[in-house]
Amino acid sequence: QIQRALRSLSIPLERLHIMKGHMMQDMCKGLSLQTHAQAKVRMLPTYICSTPNGTEKGNFMVAELCQNQVRTVLVTLYGDGNMSPQMMYKIFDMPEGIMQGTGEALFDFIAQCVSQFLAETFNSDTSKSEERLPLGFVFPFSCRQTQLDKAELLSWSKGFSCSDVVGQDVVQLLQSAINKQELCHVDVVALMNDTVGTMMTCSTEGRPCEVAMVADKGSNCCFMAEAYLVETADETSGRMCVNTEWGCFGDDGTLNDIFTPYDECVDVDSSNPGEKRFEKMVGTLYLGEIVRHALIALTAEKAIFTGTDIAVLKEKGVFTMQHVLEIVRNEDGTTDVKKILEVLGLQPSERDCGRVQQICRAVVGRAVTLHAAGLAAILSYMCQTRDMETLMVNVGMEGELYKGYPRFEEILMSVSRLLSPECMATLLPSRDGSGRGAAMVTAVALRLAAQRREVNEVLAPLQLSRADLEKVQALMREEMDRGLCKETNATASVRMLPTYVSHTPDGSERGDFLALDLGGTNFRVLVVHVTQEGISMASEIYIIPAAIMQGTGEALFDHIIDCIIDFQTKQNLMTHMLPLGFTFSFPCQQVGLDKALLLTWTKGFSASGCVGQDVVQLLREAARRKKHLGMQVVALVNDTVGTMMACGYDDPKCEIGLIVGTGTNACYMEEMRNVGTVEGDQGRMCINMEWGAFGDNGCLDHLFTHFDKVVDESTINPGKQRFEKLISGMYLGEIVRQILMVMTEKELLFQGKISPKLQTRNIFQTKFLSTIERNGLALRQIKAILHELELDACFEDCVLLREVCQTVSLRAAQLCAAGLAAVVEKMRENRGLDQLSVTVGVDGTLYKLHPCFSKNLQKTLKDLAPNCNVSFLLSEDGSGKGAALVAAVASRAAN
């Protein structure tokens, strides 16, 4: 019988593996918004998102509600790494009956303890007694927390049952009671349970602690989870401490097969049968009772205490945890065990003493093993969700079982290593319960609140209101009208250049067309085959050597014709006379579809004899010099128009082109009657807005922040392309870098240490924004980017960096949307429509690769132009395929 009892109390390793899996499933359930209500492992958010960094300083008060006492602590921190906080304590015993009385009486008593403690502590030092004193409240019961200082009690446990508290905000109840004591300088700023307090206490030892376990009367564990996984809280970046409340694990029946008859008896005897099944197998409040029921059962089976009176064992609570611990700690024979049992009123034989000791060890050993399985589930979950191969973590430990059972650490470590071999945990004993930890939570909360105020101050100028965006939209509209008007065109910042493209594709285009795409050091030659089945293309990239870019115009265009000849030869197209669309991404004044004067070179080009000349003519002359007759230049387009045309082939409603990449620009179909710079009133014409220069006349100065000005001044064209410098990929990374420098100077980032790399211009690339803002990106990947910049970033730095990137990219998307809103509203008014349906063809790396840009742009546009139903179509090769389609449409019109 003894062996059978011992077997029922030992759990095989494969069963522990299954339990670990169940626990992990239940944790995920508890974190999910959909399944949270059904989960037994509650996974409650604590709103603690940071552990101490050592700079915290000041006086912090703690009130801790214990089993039958209130503990008050005053902690003074010196900002010295928290290595030597000064602490003063006082413990107050609770009056009889208060645990079952009214809630008001309980909270009044806690407030009186605080008042008395402060009077005794500060009686001589009046200067301190007037300072605002933040208080952390340790409340070891299940609460639904919605902020650090807002928590509703879900249920009492541990013998408490005060009336009128369940469902109430306990922080508010304590603050009201404190105010009654006329302690108007004491503010309750944080509430936590003892488990979280333990984690924070252990975090002050100079090394971060991200898990804590309390193995006491009750049992619980908390850990730092990735915040985006905590769906029940609003916080999405960084990490948040989650209080697992794992005591209820198994209430759905998953532990039934390891629940022994002794556990059943304890459960039935308890005040909450069927609830907190896991806690009743591991909590020191219950272990003595499990042993008592096991002894009663074994006596009935005549395995122990034969022929002696065991009436004393029938009394609930007679066999305490203290008895159990004394018995298991006894290594030298059974003499002391005999004494303990005799004091209880039993007459054990030598054999009885040995068997009672075996049962006690089995019950305590099982409790530690179950703790180990729970810890393994948490460690593996952390390792998986952080996307790590191995996890090294510190675990703060507290509680009667942990402190009282000598083999606790050895069993916990060996079992958890077997269950989670990929995780290495180091146990840190908590020095003084949760008092010091509660002070740390409070101190960190104040440090973060002060930091948040400063961060808000830095970022506020970059955050645009609805009114700001409406103003940008109205200004863009004004500038568009000025650009279209013959009289004001010369001074308008938005040039509104006519492109002489008067139709978008209608699907009837057929034939082979060449395209030439020249926009930088590389250029492409393409052939586009347009058939009934659709479009197919072939292309080749050619390089322009720097010497040619900066040489003569003749040499440049001769080089281009040589490359076209090479391409046509390879494609067997030398015998054909093919129409060619020429994408030329430099500022031009277009005076016909195939006639455009170069206004200025950009992007490192400076070929002589070209500015002021017709670039189509320069290309034709080079063809003549090279005696090349296989092409006829029919249209010159810029990449924005090409984007609109490429998308227009797939969607006839596409009448707007938008580029948001290294630079930004837009074009759209305008009514000819509104285009004052070109003769004729019939039909429509595509207008190349050149909106990057919007604001060059000073109309956007009110939006330019200190960071934008610094970035603008360091560019090759200060004061020019102002709108583009707020939006496009070429500048966003540099704006972020400027903000990071200011934040580091203010000691909000990187402990105030700027690396030489961070001081390098353009070192922070815009592609970093895309990487950093990807939701669910493990923070260690952000750390890796910062490591490249030689920045030693803590976890909070990564969270703040993400916020800076989000602020800059959101503003860019919103400004782009405000510009687009002006365009679609103008088109709607032009056409006299209540509702406009239109498609925008889009290209550019920022729009395509940034995880939030397109979503933010579309959301803002919907808000600013509610009467326009705008769809977005990603362009596939606007400057190549689009240019060929312009040539195809031109050929169709000519025929």
N, C-alpha and C positions, 0 to 999 in steps of 0.2 A: 504493500500500500504506500509506503514511504516513497519507493522508487516511482510509482505511478504519479504521486503528487508532485514529485520533483520534475518528472518529465513534462507534466502539464504546465509547469511554470517556466520551462526553458523553450525558447523559440529557435527553430533551425534557421540556418543562414539563408536558404532559398526563400523561406517564408518572410524573412526580413527584407530581402530584395523586392518581393511582391509588395510588401507594406510601403517601402520607400517609393515605389512606382505609384501606388495609390495616393500617397501623401503629395507627390509632385502634381498628379492630376488634379487633386483637390485644391492645391495652391493656385493652379492656373484658373480653375473654376472661380475661386474667391477673388481673383484679380479682374476677371472679365465682367463687363457691365451686364451682359445678358444672363450669366449664370451665378452672379454674386449671391443672390438671395437664397439659392439652394445649397451653396457650398457650406460644408461643415468646418473647414479651415477658413476662418472669416477674412484673413488677409486685410486687416484694417489699415488705411493710410494714416500716418502720424503727422504728416506735413513737416517732418524734420528732414531737410534736404541737404544738410551739411554737418560734418563733424568739425570739432574745434581746429583752428590753425595756429593757435598759440599767441595770437595778437589780442585776444579778449582781455579786457581789464575793467575793474570796478567792483562794487559790492552787489551781491546777488543773494536773495533770500529764497529759502526752500521750505515748503511745508509738505511733509510726507505722511500720508495716512497709512498706518501699519495695522497689524492684526488687532491689537487692543491698545495701541498707543498712537500719539501724534509726535512726530519728530520734527523739530525746527532746526534749521542750519543756516548760518550766515557764512558765505564764501567770499573771500576777497581775492581777486585775480590781478596779476601785475603786468600782464602782457609779455611775460618772459618765457613764452612757450608753455605756460601753465604747469611748470615743473614743481612749483612750491606754493600752491594756493593756501591762504590762511583760512582756517575753518573753526567755527564755534558752534557747539551743539547744545540743545536741551531736549530732553524727552519728557513728554507729559502722558501720564496714564489716563485712559479713558474712564469716565465715571460709569458705574453700573447701568446697564439698560440702554445706553446711548446707541449701541449698534442696532437695536430693534425699535428705537424711538422714532421721532419725526426727523425729516431731513433738515429742517430749520435748526433743530437742537444740535445736530452733528456739525453743521457748517459754522454755527455760532461758536461751538466749542473750539473748532480749528482756528477761527479768527481770534478768539481769546488767547489761545496758545501763542499765536504770532504776536499779538499785542504785548503780552507779558514778557516774551522773549526779547522783543525790541526794547522794551522799557528797561530791562535788566542789562542788555548789551550796550545800549547807547546812553544810559543815564548820565554819564559824565560828559559825553561828546555830543553837544547839541548841534554842532555844525553838520554832523553826519545825519542826525535824526530828521533833518529837514530835506535832505536830498531825495529825489525820486528813487524809489527802491523797487526794482523789478523782482517779481516772485515767480518761481517755478513750482507747480503743484504736482506731486506724485500721487496718482490715484489708481490703485492697482486693480481696477475692474474693467470689464468690457465696455468700451464707449465707441460710438460712431463719431469720429472726428471730422469736421469739415474745414477747420483751420487749426493753426497751432494753439489758438486760445478759444476754441469753440468745440465743445464735445458733449454729446447727449449720452447719458448712461443707458446702456442696453439692458443690463441685468446685474443684480447684486450676486455675490458669492461669498465664500469664506465666512459664513455666519452673519453677514450684514443683511438687514432687510428694512432700512429706514424708509418711512413713507414719503410720498410726494417727491421722489427724486428720479425714478426711472422715466426716461423720455425728456428729462430737463437738461439744460446746459449747465454742467457742474461748475464750469469756470465762472459763469454769471452768479451762481448761488454762492460761491466762495467770495467773489468780489463784493456782492451785496453785504455779506456778513462782515467783511473787512471794513467796508464803508460805515457800517453801524458802529464799529469800534473807533470811528473817527481817525482812521489811518489813511487819510486821503492821499498820502504820498506813496502808498504801496499799490503797485499795479500787477495783477495776475497776467503775465504775458505768455505763459506756456503751460500746457498740461501734457503729462506723459504717464505711462504706466512704469512699474518698477523694472520691466525688462529693458525698455528703451533707456531708462536712467542708467542701468548697468552698462549698456553699450557705450554711452557717453562718458561714464566714469572711466571706463577702460581706455577710451580714446585720449585721455589726458596724460597717459603715461609716455607721451612722446612718440607713439606710433599709432597709426589709425586702426580703429577697431570697427568692423562692419557687420558683425553678427554678435548677438548676445543671447545667452540661455539662462533662464532661472529654473533651477531644480529645487523647488521648495514645497510648501504646503500645496500650492498649485504649481502648474508647470507651463512655461511659455517660451517662445523664441521670437526674436525680431532680427531683421537684416536689411541692408541697403539694396533695394531693388532698382532696376532701370525704370525711371519715372514714366516713360511712355507705356510701359506694360501695366501700370496701376490705373486701369480705366475708370475706377470709381473716384479718382481725384482729377482735378483740372490740370494739374502740373504735367507737362509733357517733356520737359528737357531736364537732363541731369539724372539724379537718383533721389529716391525717397525711402526713408525708413518705413518698413511695413511690419506691423505687429501681427504675427500669424494667428494668435489666439488658437493654438493647435489643441487645446484641451478638449475641444468637441470633436476632434478627428475620430472617426469610427462610429459616430452617432447614427450613421446611415447603415450600419451593419457590417462594414468592411473588416471589423476586428472580431466579429462573433466567434470565429473558429479558434481564436486564442484567448477568448474570455473564459476563465475557469469558473467552476461552481462557486469558488470563494469570492471571485469578482462579482458574480451575480448577487450573492448575499449582501456584499458591501453596497452595491448599486441600489438594491431594494430598500436597504436601511437608510439610504441617503435622503436629503431633502429634495433632490431632483432626479428621481429614477429615470434611466434611459438617456440622460444627458451627461456630457463631459466624460464619455467612456474612457478616452485616452488618459485624461488627467487622473481618473480614479485608479488607473493601473500604475501611475508613476508618481503622483503627488504624495508628499510625506504626510498629508492630512489623512491619507487612506491606507498607507502601507502597513501600519500597526493593525488596522482592522482586517486587512487581507490575511495577515499572519494569524490573528485571533480566529477567524472563520476556518482557516486551514487546520488549526489545532483542534477546534471543536469537531470537525469532520473526521480527522484522524483518530481522535479519542473514541468517536462513535464506532469506528472500524476496528477498535481495540489495538491500534498500532502504537499508541503512546498513552501515558498516564493510566495504565490499566489498574483498576482497583482503588483509584484515589478520587477524591472529590474535586471536580472541576467547575463547580457552580460559579466560581469567581469569573471564569472565562465567558459566561453568558452575559456579562455586563458590558454594554457598548462603551468603547473608549478606554477600557481598562489597560489594554496593551498598547502603549504609546510608541511613537517613532523613536523616542529617547531609549526605550527598552530595546527596540529592534537594533538600533545603532550600537548600543553597548554590547549586545549579544554578538553581532557580526564582527565587531572590532576585537573580540576576545580570541586571541590566537593560542593561548597557553592552556590547553585542557579545558575542562568544563566547570571548574570550581566556581568561577565568577558567575557563570550562566546559572548554576544551581542557586547561588545567593539571590540573583535577580528574580528568578521564578519563585523562590521561597518568600521573598518580600511581597510578591503579588498574592501569596496565599496558596501556592501549589506545592505538592510534595513530589518532586520529580526524582526518577532514578537516574543513574549515570547515563543509561541509554537514552532516556527521555531528553536529557540535556543536549546530547549530541544531535538528536533528531530535530529538536526545536531550533538548534543553531543551523542545521542544514536548510530548514524551511525558511528561516529569516534570510539566509544568504541567497537562496533562490529568488525570494520576492524582491530583495533589493537589487540583485544582479539583473533580474528581468527589467526592473524600472530603468536601470542605467542603459541596458541594451536597447530599450524602446526609445530612450532619449537619443541614443547614437543613430538609430534608423531615421528619426526625425531630422537630426542635424545633417545626416548624409543627404537627405532629400533637398534640404535648403542649399547645401554646398554645391551639389550637382546642378541644381536649378540656376544658381548664380553663375556657375562656370559656363553653362549652355547659353544663357541669355546675354552673357558678356562676350560670347563668341571666342572663348579662350580654350586652349588645349589643356592647360593646367591652371589651377587656382591656388594662390597662397593667400591665406586670410587669417586675421586674428579674431578669436571668439572670446568675448567677455563672459565670465562665469560668476554666478551668485547662487545662494540658496543653501538650505539646511542639508539636503542630500549630497550636494557637491562638497560642502565643507566637512560633513560628518562622516562620510564613507570613504575610508582611505584608498580603496581601489577604484573610485569613481573615474578618475582621469584615465587610468590605465585601460579600463574596459571601454570607456567612451571612445578613446583614440583608436584602439585596435579594431573595434567593430565598425566605426565610421570609415576607417581606412579600407577595410574589406569591402564595404558597400560603395564607397566613392574613391577608388584608388587614384583618380585624377586630381583630387583635392588635398591640399596640405593645410591643416588647421593648427594654429598655435593657441593654446588656452591662456587667457590672461585672467587672473583672479581679481575680482572687484574689491577695491580697498575698503570702501566704507558704504556698502549698500548703494542706494541710488541717489543719495543726497548730493554728492559732488557732481554726479552726472546731470541731475536736474538743474543745478546751477550752470553747468556747461551749456545745456540746451537753451537756457534763458539767455546766457551771455552770447551764444552764437546767434540767437534770434535777433538780439539787439544789434549785433555787429552787421548782420545781413540787412536789417531794416535801414541802418545808417548807410550801408553800401548801396542799397536799392535807391535811396533818395539821390545819392551822388550819380549813380548810373543814369537814372531818369533825367537828371539835369544835363548830362552829356548828350543823351540821345534825343531829348525833347525837340531840338530844332530840326531833326530829320523826320519827325513824325507829323504827317500831314492830315489836317482835318478835312471833312467833306467840303467845307467852305473854301479851303485852300485849293482843292482840286477843281471846284466849280470855277474859281477865279482863273486857274490855268487854262481851263477849257474855253472860257470867254476870251482870254487874251490870244489864244491860238486862233480862234475864229476871227478876231480883229485883224491879226497879222495875215491870215489867209486872204481876207478881203482886200487888204492893202497890197498884197503880192499879186492879186489878179487884176487890180486896177492899173490902167496904163500910166496914170499920173503919179501914183504912189509906189509903183513897183520898184523903182531904183532904191528907195530908202527902206523897203520892208525887210524884216529879218528872215521871214519865210519867203523864199524867192518865187515859189509857185511857177516853175519852169514848164512851158508847153513842150510836150514830147512828140506831137504830130502823130501819135498813135490814136486812131479814132474808133477802133473796133477791138473787141476781145474775140477770141476764137469761137466759132459757132459749130465746130465739128465737121465741116465740109472740106477742110483743108487736106490736100493730098500732095505727095511728092517728096523729093530729097532736098534738104536744106543744110547749108553750112552755118556754123556759129563760131564766133571768135570771142573768147572771154578774157579780157585784159583788165586786171585790177590790182596787180601787185608784181612781186618778183617772178612768180610763176604765171604762165598763161596757158589756156587750153584751146585746142581746136577740136570741134565736134562735127559729126554728120548726124543729122536727125532724119529718120525715115518715117514719114507720116502716112499710114495706110488706113483702110477701113477697120482693120483689126486693132489699131492703136499705134503707139509710138515705140520705135526702137532706136537705139543710139550707139555710136562708137566714138571714143574720144582719146586724145593723147595730151599729156602735159609737157610743156616745154619751159625751159628756164631762160630768163633774160640776165645775162651777166651784168654785174655792177658797172663795168666799163661802158656797156651799151646804154644802160639806164641813164648814165650821166654824160653820154657822148653827144653826137648830133642826132637830130630828128631823122635825117635820111638813114643813118645806120640803124636806128631803132626800127623803123618801118620796113627796111630791107630784111632785117633779121626775122621780123614777123612773117613776111611773105615767104621767105625761105622755109620757115616751119610749116606754113600752110601747104606749100608745094610738096614737102616731105610727107605730110599727112595724106594729101590727096593721092599721091603716088602709092603709098602703102594700102590705101583703101580702094585702089583701081578706079579713081574718080577723075582722072586727068582729062578724059575726053568730054566730060560734062561741063556745061556752063551752069553753075549752081548759084541760086540766090543766097546771099550771106547776111546774117544778122550779127551786128558788132556790139557786144557789151563792153562799154568803155566806162570804168568806174572812177572817173575823175570829173571835177566840176566843169560843165560845158554850158554854153548858151546855144540851145538848139534853134535853128531857124528853118528846119524842114526835117522830114523823117530821115533823110540821108544827108543832112548838112548840120554840122555842129562845131562851134568855135571853142577851142580849149581856153578856159578862163585862167586856170593855174594848175601846175603839177602838184601832187601830194605824194605821200607814201614813199619818199626817197627818190622819186624820179626828178630829173632836171635836164632832159634832152633839149638841146638848143633848137631854135627855129620852129617851135611848135605852138607856143602860147599865142593866142589870137588867130591861129590858123584853123581851117576846117579839117578835122582829123580824118573824116571819110576821104577827102581829097588827097591827104597825105598817104593814106593806104592805097588809093587808086594809082597815085603816081609811082609808088614803089612797085606795084604790080606791073605797071607799064615798063619800068626800068628792067624788071626781071622777065618781061615778056610772058607774063602769066595771064592766060585768058580763061582759066577754068572757074572763075567766080565773078559775081556781080554784087557789089555792096548795095543792098536795098534799104537797110535801116540801121540806125545807131540807137542803142537803148542803154539805160543804166540798169543795174542789177535789180532795183526795186520794181521797175516796170516789167522786167523779165520774170520776176517772181509772180506778179499778178497774172501775166500771160500764161505761164506754165500751169498755174492752178486753174486759170480760166478754161483751159482745154478740158479739164476733168469736171469743172463745175461752172456752168454758164452764168451763175449769179456772182461769180468772183469779179468784183470791180474795184477792189482795193489791194494794194501790195504793201507789205510791211516788212522791214528788216530790223531785227534786234540782235546784233552780233557784236563784232568788234566796234562797229559804228551803228547808227540808227537812221532810218529814213522811211518815208511813206509816199505813196502815189495813189491817185483815185481818178475815177471818170467824172469829169466836170462838164456841165452844160456849156456848149460853145458861146452862148449868149453872155455868159459871165466872164469869159476869158478876154479881157480888154486888150491883152498884149498880142492877140492874133486876129486877123481879119476874118469875118464870117460869123453867122449866128446859128447855123444849122448843125444839129447832131451834138456829139460829145467829143471830148478829147481827154486823154490821160494827162494829168498834171503831176509832174515830179516836184513834190513839195520842198525838198531839201530842208526838212524840218530840224535837222541837227543844229542849225544856226538860230533857231527860235530862241529869243532872249538875248541875242547879241546886242540889241539896242537898249538893254538895261531893264526890260519889262519883267524879268524873272529875278532881279537882284534880291527881292525880299525872301526868296527861297534858298538862296545860296548861303550855306553855313560856312563857318570858319574852315571846316575840312575841305569843302568844295573849292574855296578860294585858294587854299594852299595847293591843292591838286592842279587847279587851273594855272596858277602862276608857274608851275614847274613843267608845263607842257610846251611843245614847240610853237603853239599858236594861242598864247594867253588872250582871254577875252573873246575868243572865237569858238563857235560850235558849243555854246553854253548848254543847250538842252541835251545834246549828245553826251556831254560830260557828266550829266546827272543820271544817265540811263544806260549807256552802252558798256559792253564787256571790257572795253579797253581801260575803263577808269574805275569800275566798282571795287576791284581788289585794292587799288591805291587809296580809295576813300576809306575802306576798312582799315588799312594799315595806319592811316593818319589818326583814326579814332583809337586804335589800339595803343598808339604812342601816347596820346593824351591820357587814356585810362591808366596806362602804366605809370606815367608821371604822377597821377593822383593816387597811386598805390591801390588801384581797384583791380589790377591784374598783375600776374607774375611777380608778386611780392615787391612790386615797384622796381624790378630790375629789367632794363631794356637791353636786349642783345644787340651787338653791332649789326647782325643780319637784319633785324627788324628796322634798323635805320637806313636800310638800302632801298632806294626808290624802285617801285614796281616788283619788289620781291614777293609780295603777297598777290598771287595770281587769282584772276576771277574764277578760274576753275575750282579753286579752293572753296569758294562760296557754295558752288554746286555740291561738292563733296560734303561739306560741313552741315549743310541744311537738309541733307537726305534724312528723312525721319527714320528713327530706329537705328541710326548709325552708332555703333558702339563708340563710347567716348575715347576708347584707346586709339581709334583711328584718327580722331581729331588731335589727340596727343601726338600721334606720329607726324602729322603735318607741322605741329608746333615744334616738334623735336628737330625737324628739318631746318626750322628757322632759329635753332639753337635756343629755344625758350623752354624753361623748365616749368611745365604747366601742371597745376593741381587740377583735381576734378572740377572744382568750381570755375576755374579759368576757362575750361572747355565749354561749360554751360554758358558763360557770359560771352565767349567768343561767338557761339552759335547765335546768341541774341543780337549781337552787333551785325553779323552777316544778314540775319533776317530783316533787321531794320533797314539796312542799305538796299537790299534787293527788293523789299516790299515797296519802298519809296520809288525805285526805278520803274517797277511795274505799274504803280499808280499814276505816275507822271505820263508814262507811255499811254495808259488808258485815257487820261484826260485829253491828250492830243488826239487820240483816235475818236473820242466822243465828239470833239468839234467837227471831225471829218464826216462821221455818219449822220450827225444832226444836220449838217449843211446839205448833204445829199438828200436827206428826207425832205427838207424844206424846198430845195430846188425842184423836187418832183411833186410837191404838193400832196404828200402822203401823210396819213395819220400814223401808219406803221410801216417801217422800212425793213425789208428782209434782204440781207446782203452777206456776201462771204468775203473774208479777208485771206489772201494768200500770204503765208508767213515764212520767212527764212531767218537764219541766224542762230549761232551756237547758244546764245543766252536764252532765247526762247525755247530752243529744242532740248538743251541739256540741263538747264537749271530745274530742280525738282518742283519749285513753287511759282516760278515767274509767270508761266502761262495761266495758271489757275488764278493768281492774284490779279493779273491783267484783265481776264475775262470777268471776274467778279466785280471789279471796280467799274469796268465799262458798262455792265448791266445796270449798275447803280446810277451812273452819270447819264446814260442815254436809254431810259426805260422804254422809249417808243421805237427802239431799233432792235430787231432780232438779228444778232450778228453771229455767224458761224466762222470758225477758223479752220483753214486747210493748210497743212504743212506742205511747203513747196519741195518738190524733188528737182533740184538743179534749175533754179530760176535763171541764172546768168547764162547757162548753156542752152538747155531745152527752151527756155523762155525767149531767148534772142532768136532762135530758129523759128519759133512760132510767130514772132513779130514779122519775120521775113515771109513766113507762109501766109499770114493774114494780108500783108502788103501785096504779095503776088496775087492772092485771090481777088483783092480789090482792083488791082491793075487789069486783071483779065476780065 
